[in-house]
Amino acid sequence: MLITPIDSPRYKTLAFGGMFIAAVLVALYLASYFLLMKLNHPALPPLAATPLTIVRYWQQYGTDPYTVFWLKTCLAAGALPTIVGIFYLARPVGRSLHGDARFATLAEVKRAGLFIQSGIVLGRWGWRILVLGKQLSAIVIAPPRSGKGAGLVQPNALSWLGSLVVNDARKECHRITAGWRRLFSEVHLIDPLSPTGNTAQCNPISRLYIPDGEALRVDRLQKLANQLSPDPAAGDVFWPASCRDLFLGIGLYVIETAEITPGFPRTMGEMVRQVMHGADDSVSAHWKRVISERDRVGKPLSGTCKRMLYDFINLSPQTQSSVRKTFTAKLQLWTNPLIDAATSGDSFDLRDLRRKRITIYLGVQPGDLGRLSLLMNLFFTMLIDANMDKMPEEDDSIKHELLVIADEFAAMGRMPIIESSIQLMGGYGIRLLLIAHSLPQLRAIYGPEHTSNIIACSGARIVYAPNDSAFAVDISRELGTFTVENKSTSRPAHGLQAVSVTASKAARALLDPQEVKLMGPNNQIVFMEHIRPIFCRKIWYWLSPFFNVRAKRRVPDVPAVPITMAPAPVLAAADETSGKARSARAITAEDISKLDKVKLTDYAANFKDVPIPKGEKLTKKEVEETFDMFMSAIPT
């Protein structure tokens, strides 16, 4: 029973050796105990026995036939139960012909530690809640409208006492649970498409996430660029790489300009506006003029910023236009003033989620899941990355675990940080509850191998009754089979021959695919390691007094942020003869002697609307009017 056929010979040898030594000690102890019982001496109670007691009596009285008889009798009495126990433990493991599949029992669920107080809520066993602990994550595979919100999202939001981040489609979880969570946690709702601007803000390029110092700044911007424009699984990597270089150059320009220009927005919306500055044939001239002007006024751009911008400037016009269009296609969301407003400030610091209790709801309407997938992907990637810098053992300020409920997980698109780091997140106090509609949906995003890895690294997998036949077959196969005995009876057509009965053993699926699909709306299966599958009930939070008393409290107000439309780009005056933009510069002493040769088109100001008086002799009034209009055209 203790030794299985798959154990190695070395393990078997050690196990049998250990059992033999233990058996000898137990046999000697029992023999000594029985001997002291026979002696019945007040000074030597049976509880004083040791394995060496009988050995010492044998050494002392081994010549006395009467004593030897009782010593042998006690040894036999002590050895008999020991021998029986060894044979019981060492007997071969009984194996059924077709398996012994079954669901976990209550005792097994208890031993698995699923009746603890805090963790990820999985379901219920009778009136008791199943809770996943041990810093493990969970994944849910369930079709739409099957009760994932009422059975998992809301119960976890109403019981988790650490920091919480929820991808909250329809903002249902915020409406139900925010009132209770505000009692012990900061509560924020990011509603990036709120028409009234009632949303929390998170700026990906603020100082919280892009620190000062050129080296760190470049590193963080490159990481952000990789999140927004990863290399494709197949195909040419030139365009994503070119977009990342342009992102780095424009990002450095916006940040460095915001540092020296009061009121200049340090936002991704401003990055998009800078890239979209001017027509395709004037982009190179614009950025050359920007670089030279910054050099002239003594506030030059950093070396990395210049290199990235020159790398873009030196591309051929056709390639430059393609890179620019690819870049704006990646970040076209930030041309939306609502998105720009929601990402222009910071209502919280993602790095504080493990240091104090913070609850964040990302509210996206179902109809906007597709077009906001990049924004959701970026937010959750930043969230996980910001909290995987230090482990709790390295920083005493980290006091709370973080639960991330990624509802509509597949709608966010591929997140490389999850497929590569999910096995490490538990050590950082980050736990995931991933919710997807089907395995084919996940495989289409992450591929078969990465999908299998995500499932394997999740401590628990919850399955509702599927509506997909292929998935039902997979679940039935995973549940396994057990052995049943079939009896068939044959009767002769004529005569008085005896009836023959034939018995045979056959395999029976624990649940066949049809039974899996017909589990019912209230049942679910939980798969975990080191325990048989758990057939249990869903949680409907409104039917549970524990959850219902916490639900639907008054929801905190969400303050509004200003929504502003971006101004039209201001272009420098163009040279009327060449069509090229001209940059302004200060007049020097050398220009004084050449003023009589300077044309109006040589000035940076626009004198096109200044009428030139005609005639050889001008009146004083005409001269004064022309001079006033000339001066008013000069920018102050």
C-alpha positions in Angstrom: 0.0 0.0 0.0 2.9 2.4 0.8 5.0 1.1 -2.1 3.6 1.5 -5.6 4.8 -0.1 -8.8 6.2 3.3 -10.1 8.5 3.7 -7.1 12.2 3.2 -7.8 14.2 0.2 -6.5 16.2 2.6 -4.3 13.1 4.0 -2.7 11.7 0.6 -2.2 14.9 -0.6 -0.4 14.9 2.4 1.8 11.2 2.0 2.6 11.5 -1.7 3.5 14.6 -1.0 5.5 12.8 1.7 7.5 9.8 -0.5 8.0 11.9 -3.4 9.3 13.7 -1.2 11.8 10.5 0.4 13.0 8.9 -3.1 13.3 11.7 -4.4 15.4 11.4 -1.4 17.8 7.6 -1.7 18.0 7.8 -5.5 18.6 10.3 -5.0 21.4 8.3 -2.3 23.0 5.1 -4.3 22.9 6.9 -7.3 24.4 8.3 -5.2 27.2 4.8 -3.8 27.9 3.3 -7.2 28.1 6.1 -8.4 30.3 5.6 -5.6 32.8 1.9 -6.3 32.8 2.6 -10.0 33.7 5.0 -9.0 36.5 2.4 -6.6 37.9 4.9 -4.9 40.2 3.9 -1.4 41.6 7.4 -0.1 41.0 7.4 -1.1 37.4 4.1 0.0 35.7 3.6 -1.1 32.0 3.9 2.6 30.9 7.5 2.5 32.0 8.4 0.0 29.3 11.0 0.7 26.7 12.2 -1.5 23.7 15.3 -2.5 25.8 13.3 -3.6 28.9 12.8 -7.2 27.7 16.4 -7.4 26.5 17.7 -6.5 29.9 15.4 -9.1 31.6 16.7 -11.7 29.2 20.3 -10.9 30.1 19.5 -11.0 33.8 17.2 -14.1 34.0 18.0 -15.9 30.8 18.9 -19.1 32.7 15.5 -19.4 34.5 13.2 -21.7 32.5 10.0 -20.1 33.8 11.2 -16.6 33.1 12.4 -17.6 29.6 9.0 -19.1 28.8 7.2 -15.8 29.6 9.9 -13.8 27.8 9.3 -15.9 24.7 5.5 -15.5 25.1 5.7 -11.8 25.4 8.0 -11.5 22.4 5.6 -13.6 20.3 2.7 -11.4 21.5 4.6 -8.2 20.5 5.8 -9.5 17.2 2.4 -10.8 15.9 0.6 -7.4 15.4 3.8 -6.0 14.1 4.1 -8.7 11.4 0.5 -8.2 10.5 1.0 -4.5 10.1 4.0 -4.9 7.9 2.2 -7.3 5.6 -0.7 -4.9 5.4 1.5 -1.9 4.5 3.8 -3.8 2.1 1.1 -5.6 0.2 0.9 -4.9 -3.5 -1.4 -2.0 -4.5 -4.7 -3.2 -5.8 -5.3 -1.7 -9.3 -8.6 -1.9 -11.1 -8.6 -3.1 -14.6 -10.1 0.2 -16.0 -9.3 2.6 -13.2 -10.9 3.9 -10.0 -12.1 7.4 -10.9 -14.4 9.1 -8.5 -15.1 12.6 -7.1 -13.4 13.8 -3.9 -15.0 13.1 -0.6 -15.6 15.6 2.2 -12.6 14.3 4.1 -10.3 14.7 1.1 -11.5 18.3 0.6 -10.7 19.0 4.3 -7.3 17.5 3.9 -6.7 19.7 0.9 -7.2 22.8 3.1 -10.1 24.3 1.1 -12.1 25.3 4.1 -9.8 28.2 5.2 -10.9 31.8 5.9 -9.1 33.8 3.3 -8.1 33.2 -0.3 -9.8 32.9 -3.7 -13.4 31.8 -3.4 -14.0 28.8 -5.7 -17.5 27.5 -4.9 -19.4 25.8 -2.0 -19.7 22.4 -0.5 -23.0 22.3 1.2 -23.1 25.4 3.3 -19.3 25.7 3.5 -17.3 27.9 1.1 -14.4 26.4 -0.8 -11.4 28.8 -0.6 -8.1 28.4 -2.5 -5.0 29.4 -0.4 -1.2 28.9 -0.6 -0.7 31.9 -2.9 -2.2 30.0 -5.9 -4.1 31.4 -8.8 -7.2 30.0 -10.5 -8.7 29.9 -14.0 -12.4 29.6 -14.9 -13.6 28.1 -18.2 -17.3 28.8 -18.6 -19.7 29.9 -21.4 -21.4 33.3 -21.4 -24.3 33.9 -18.9 -23.4 30.8 -16.8 -23.0 32.7 -13.5 -19.4 33.6 -13.4 -20.1 37.1 -12.1 -22.6 36.1 -9.4 -20.7 32.9 -8.5 -17.0 34.1 -8.6 -16.4 37.7 -9.3 -18.8 39.3 -6.8 -18.1 36.7 -4.0 -14.4 37.3 -4.3 -14.8 41.1 -4.3 -17.1 40.8 -1.3 -14.6 38.6 0.7 -11.1 39.5 -0.4 -9.4 41.7 2.2 -6.3 42.7 0.3 -5.9 44.9 -2.7 -8.2 44.1 -5.6 -8.2 44.9 -9.4 -11.2 43.9 -11.5 -11.8 44.0 -15.2 -15.4 45.0 -14.7 -17.5 44.7 -17.9 -20.8 46.5 -17.5 -19.5 48.0 -14.2 -21.7 45.5 -12.4 -19.1 44.5 -9.8 -18.5 48.1 -9.0 -22.2 48.7 -8.4 -22.5 45.7 -6.2 -19.3 45.6 -4.2 -17.7 49.1 -4.1 -19.9 50.2 -1.2 -18.5 47.4 1.1 -14.9 47.7 -0.1 -14.8 51.4 0.6 -15.1 50.6 4.3 -11.5 49.4 4.4 -9.9 50.3 1.0 -9.4 53.1 -1.4 -11.9 52.6 -4.3 -11.4 53.8 -7.8 -13.4 53.3 -11.0 -11.6 53.8 -14.3 -14.3 54.5 -16.9 -12.2 55.7 -19.8 -15.2 56.4 -22.1 -17.4 58.1 -19.5 -19.1 61.0 -21.5 -19.1 63.2 -18.4 -15.5 62.4 -17.4 -16.4 60.6 -14.2 -13.3 58.4 -14.1 -10.2 57.8 -12.2 -6.9 58.5 -14.1 -3.8 56.5 -14.8 -1.0 58.1 -16.9 1.4 55.5 -18.3 4.2 58.0 -18.8 3.9 60.0 -15.6 6.9 60.2 -13.1 5.4 57.3 -11.2 6.2 54.9 -13.9 8.8 56.8 -16.1 11.3 58.1 -13.5 13.8 60.9 -13.8 17.3 60.0 -15.0 18.1 59.3 -18.7 19.1 55.6 -18.2 16.0 54.6 -16.2 13.8 56.7 -18.4 15.0 55.0 -21.6 14.6 51.6 -19.9 11.0 52.2 -18.8 10.0 53.7 -22.2 11.5 50.7 -24.0 9.5 48.4 -21.8 6.3 50.3 -22.5 7.1 50.3 -26.2 7.4 46.5 -26.1 4.1 46.2 -24.4 2.4 48.3 -27.0 4.2 47.0 -30.1 5.5 43.4 -29.5 7.1 41.4 -32.1 4.6 39.3 -34.1 4.6 35.5 -33.7 5.3 35.3 -37.4 6.2 37.8 -40.0 8.5 40.8 -40.5 9.7 42.4 -37.2 10.9 45.6 -38.9 7.7 47.6 -38.5 7.1 46.8 -34.8 10.8 47.6 -34.1 10.6 50.9 -36.0 7.5 51.8 -34.0 9.3 51.1 -30.8 12.2 53.3 -31.8 9.9 56.1 -32.8 7.9 55.7 -29.5 11.2 56.0 -27.6 12.2 59.2 -29.5 8.8 60.9 -29.2 8.3 59.8 -25.6 11.7 61.3 -24.6 10.9 64.5 -26.5 7.5 64.9 -24.7 8.9 64.2 -21.3 12.0 66.4 -21.7 9.8 69.2 -23.1 7.3 69.0 -20.3 10.1 69.4 -17.8 11.1 72.8 -19.2 7.7 74.1 -20.5 5.0 74.8 -17.9 1.6 73.5 -19.0 3.0 71.2 -21.7 1.1 67.8 -21.3 3.2 64.8 -20.4 0.8 62.3 -21.8 0.5 59.7 -24.5 -2.2 61.8 -26.2 0.5 64.5 -26.6 2.9 61.8 -28.1 0.3 61.0 -30.7 -0.3 64.7 -31.5 3.4 65.2 -31.9 3.7 62.3 -34.4 0.8 63.6 -36.4 2.3 67.0 -36.6 2.1 68.3 -40.2 1.9 66.5 -43.6 4.1 63.6 -44.5 6.4 65.8 -46.7 7.1 68.2 -43.8 7.7 65.8 -40.9 11.5 65.6 -41.4 11.8 69.3 -41.7 9.7 69.8 -38.5 11.8 67.5 -36.4 15.1 68.9 -37.7 13.9 72.4 -36.9 12.8 71.2 -33.3 16.2 69.7 -32.7 18.2 72.7 -33.9 16.0 75.1 -32.1 16.5 73.3 -28.8 20.2 73.3 -29.4 20.1 77.0 -30.2 18.3 78.1 -27.0 20.6 76.0 -24.8 18.1 73.3 -23.9 19.1 70.4 -26.1 17.3 67.1 -26.3 19.1 64.1 -24.8 21.4 62.1 -27.0 19.1 59.1 -27.1 16.2 61.3 -28.1 18.1 62.8 -30.9 19.4 59.4 -32.2 15.9 58.0 -32.2 14.4 61.0 -34.0 17.3 61.1 -36.5 16.8 57.4 -37.1 13.2 58.3 -38.1 14.2 61.4 -40.1 16.7 59.6 -42.2 14.2 57.0 -43.4 13.1 57.2 -47.0 9.9 59.2 -47.4 7.8 56.1 -48.2 9.2 54.1 -45.3 8.9 57.1 -43.0 5.2 57.5 -43.9 4.6 53.8 -43.3 6.3 53.8 -39.9 4.3 56.9 -39.0 1.0 55.4 -40.0 1.8 52.1 -38.2 2.6 54.1 -35.0 -0.6 56.2 -35.2 -2.6 53.0 -35.8 -1.1 51.5 -32.6 -2.0 54.5 -30.6 -5.1 55.8 -32.3 -7.1 55.4 -29.1 -5.3 58.4 -27.6 -6.8 60.7 -30.3 -10.0 60.2 -28.4 -10.3 63.1 -26.0 -12.1 60.8 -23.4 -9.2 58.4 -23.4 -6.7 61.3 -23.4 -8.4 62.7 -20.3 -8.5 59.4 -18.5 -4.7 58.9 -19.1 -3.6 62.5 -18.4 -3.1 62.1 -14.6 -2.8 59.7 -11.7 -5.5 59.0 -9.1 -3.4 56.2 -7.5 0.0 54.6 -7.7 0.0 51.1 -9.0 3.2 50.4 -7.0 1.2 50.8 -3.8 -1.2 48.0 -4.3 0.7 45.7 -2.0 1.6 48.4 0.5 -2.0 49.6 1.2 -5.5 48.4 0.4 -6.6 49.8 -2.9 -9.5 48.6 -5.1 -9.6 49.5 -8.8 -12.4 48.7 -11.2 -11.7 49.0 -14.9 -15.2 49.6 -16.3 -15.6 48.9 -20.0 -18.9 48.3 -21.7 -19.2 45.1 -23.7 -19.5 46.9 -27.0 -16.1 48.6 -26.4 -14.1 45.5 -25.4 -12.7 45.2 -28.9 -11.5 48.7 -29.4 -10.3 49.1 -25.9 -8.4 45.8 -25.8 -5.0 47.6 -26.1 -5.9 49.9 -23.2 -6.9 47.0 -21.0 -3.9 45.0 -22.0 -1.6 48.0 -21.2 -3.2 48.6 -17.8 -3.0 45.1 -16.6 0.5 44.6 -17.9 1.7 47.8 -16.1 -0.2 46.6 -13.0 1.6 43.3 -12.8 5.0 44.7 -13.8 4.8 47.4 -11.2 4.2 44.8 -8.5 6.9 42.3 -9.5 9.9 44.5 -8.5 10.4 43.2 -5.0 9.2 40.2 -3.0 7.6 40.6 0.4 10.7 39.2 2.1 12.8 42.0 0.6 10.5 45.0 1.6 8.8 45.3 5.0 6.3 47.8 3.6 4.7 45.1 1.5 1.8 44.0 3.7 -1.1 42.9 1.5 -1.7 40.3 -1.3 -3.1 41.5 -4.6 -5.9 39.7 -6.3 -6.4 40.4 -10.1 -9.8 39.3 -11.5 -9.3 39.3 -15.2 -12.9 38.8 -16.5 -13.1 38.7 -20.3 -9.5 37.5 -20.2 -9.2 36.7 -23.9 -10.7 40.1 -24.9 -7.6 41.9 -23.6 -5.4 40.2 -26.2 -2.1 38.4 -25.6 -0.2 39.5 -22.5 3.3 38.2 -22.7 3.9 39.0 -19.0 1.2 36.5 -17.9 2.4 33.7 -20.1 6.0 34.1 -19.0 5.5 35.0 -15.3 2.4 33.4 -14.0 4.4 30.7 -12.3 6.3 33.4 -10.4 3.5 35.8 -9.3 2.6 33.9 -6.2 6.0 34.6 -4.6 5.3 38.3 -5.1 1.9 38.1 -3.4 0.0 38.5 -6.7 -2.8 36.1 -7.4 -4.9 35.8 -10.6 -8.5 34.8 -11.2 -8.6 34.4 -15.0 -12.1 34.0 -16.6 -12.5 32.8 -20.2 -15.4 31.5 -22.2 -13.7 28.5 -23.8 -10.4 26.8 -24.4 -10.5 27.5 -28.2 -10.8 31.2 -27.4 -7.7 31.1 -25.2 -5.7 29.0 -27.7 -6.5 31.4 -30.5 -4.8 34.2 -28.4 -2.0 32.4 -26.7 -1.5 29.3 -28.8 -1.9 25.7 -27.5 1.5 25.5 -25.7 1.1 28.8 -23.7 -2.5 28.0 -22.9 -1.5 24.7 -21.5 1.2 26.4 -19.4 -1.3 29.0 -18.0 -3.7 26.3 -17.0 -0.9 24.1 -15.5 0.4 27.0 -13.4 -3.0 27.8 -12.0 -3.6 26.1 -8.7 -7.3 25.4 -9.5 -9.4 25.2 -12.6 -13.2 25.7 -12.4 -15.4 24.2 -15.1 -19.1 25.0 -15.6 -21.4 23.0 -17.8 -20.0 23.6 -21.3 -21.9 24.1 -24.4 -19.0 22.9 -26.6 -19.0 19.2 -27.4 -15.3 19.0 -27.9 -14.6 20.6 -24.5 -17.1 18.2 -22.9 -15.2 15.3 -24.4 -11.9 16.7 -22.9 -13.5 17.1 -19.5 -14.9 13.6 -19.6 -11.5 12.2 -20.5 -9.8 14.1 -17.7 -12.3 12.9 -15.1 -11.2 9.3 -16.0 -13.0 6.0 -15.9 -13.8 3.4 -13.2 -14.4 -0.4 -13.5 -17.8 -1.8 -13.6 -18.9 -5.5 -13.7 -21.3 -6.5 -16.4 -23.3 -9.7 -16.3 -24.9 -11.2 -19.4 -27.3 -14.1 -19.3 -27.9 -16.6 -22.1 -30.8 -19.0 -22.2 -31.1 -21.9 -24.7 -34.0 -21.7 -27.2 -35.0 -25.3 -26.5 -34.3 -28.0 -24.0 -33.6 -28.0 -20.4 -29.9 -26.9 -20.5 -28.8 -24.6 -17.6 -28.8 -20.9 -18.0 -25.3 -19.5 -18.4 -24.2 -16.2 -16.8 -21.1 -14.5 -18.1 -19.4 -11.7 -16.0 -17.0 -9.2 -17.5 -15.3 -6.0 -16.4 -15.7 -2.9 -18.5 -14.7 0.8 -18.3 -17.3 3.5 -17.4 -16.6 7.2 -17.7 -17.1 9.0 -14.4 -19.1 11.5 -16.4 -19.6 10.9 -20.2 -19.6 14.0 -22.4 -23.4 14.2 -22.4 -23.5 14.1 -18.6 -20.8 16.8 -18.5 -22.9 19.1 -20.6 -25.9 18.3 -18.4 -24.3 19.1 -15.1 -26.9 21.8 -14.5 -26.8 25.5 -13.8 -26.0 25.1 -10.1 -23.1 22.6 -10.3 -19.4 22.9 -11.2 -16.2 20.8 -11.2 -13.0 22.0 -9.6 -9.7 20.5 -10.7 -6.7 20.8 -8.4 -3.4 19.0 -8.0 -3.0 16.2 -5.4 -6.8 15.7 -5.0 -9.5 14.0 -7.0 -11.9 16.3 -9.0 -14.3 18.1 -6.7 -18.0 18.1 -7.7 -19.5 21.1 -5.9 -22.1 23.9 -6.1 -21.9 27.4 -7.5 -22.2 30.4 -5.3 -25.1 32.8 -5.9 -24.1 35.7 -3.8 -27.6 37.0 -3.3 -28.6 33.6 -1.8 -25.8 33.7 0.8 -26.4 35.7 3.9 -22.6 36.2 4.3 -22.3 37.9 0.9 -25.7 39.4 0.6 -25.3 41.5 3.7 -22.2 43.1 2.2 -23.6 43.7 -1.3 -25.3 46.7 -2.8 -24.2 49.3 -0.2 -24.0 52.9 -1.3 -21.5 53.3 -4.1 -18.9 56.0 -3.7 -19.0 59.0 -6.1 -16.5 59.2 -8.9 -15.2 62.7 -9.4 -15.1 64.1 -12.9 -11.9 65.1 -14.7 -11.8 67.9 -17.3 -12.2 66.8 -21.0 -10.5 69.2 -23.4 -10.2 69.0 -27.2 -6.6 69.2 -28.5 -5.8 72.5 -30.3 -5.0 72.4 -34.0 -1.3 72.1 -34.8 0.5 75.4 -35.2 2.9 75.3 -38.2 5.7 77.6 -38.9 5.4 80.1 -41.8 6.2 78.6 -45.2 8.6 80.0 -47.7 6.4 81.1 -50.6 8.9 80.3 -53.2 10.1 76.9 -52.0 7.2 75.7 -49.9 9.6 74.7 -47.1 9.0 75.7 -43.5 11.2 78.4 -42.1 12.4 78.6 -38.5 12.7 81.9 -36.6 15.9 83.2 -35.2 17.0 86.4 -33.5 18.5 89.3 -35.4 22.3 89.6 -35.2 24.7 92.6 -35.8 25.6 91.1 -39.2 21.9 91.5 -40.3 21.8 95.3 -39.8 23.8 96.0 -43.0 21.6 93.6 -45.0 18.2 94.9 -43.9 17.7 96.7 -47.2 18.0 93.4 -49.1 15.7 91.4 -46.9 12.3 90.5 -48.4 9.1 90.1 -46.4 9.1 86.3 -47.1 12.5 86.1 -45.3 10.9 87.0 -42.0 9.4 84.2 -39.7 6.3 86.4 -39.3 3.4 86.2 -41.8 3.2 89.5 -43.7 0.9 88.1 -46.4 -2.1 90.1 -45.0 -0.1 93.4 -44.9 -1.2 95.5 -48.0 1.7 97.3 -49.7 0.7 100.9 -50.6 1.0 101.8 -54.3 2.4 105.0 -55.7 5.7 106.9 -55.5 4.5 109.3 -52.9 2.8 108.1 -49.7 0.9 110.3 -47.3 1.8 110.3 -43.6 -1.4 108.5 -42.8 -0.7 105.7 -45.3 2.8 105.2 -43.9 1.5 105.1 -40.3 -1.2 102.6 -41.2 1.2 100.3 -43.1 3.7 100.5 -40.2 1.0 99.6 -37.7 -0.1 96.6 -39.7 3.5 95.5 -40.2 4.2 95.7 -36.5 1.0 93.9 -35.6 2.0 91.0 -37.8 5.2 90.5 -35.8 4.7 88.0 -33.0 5.4 89.3 -29.5 
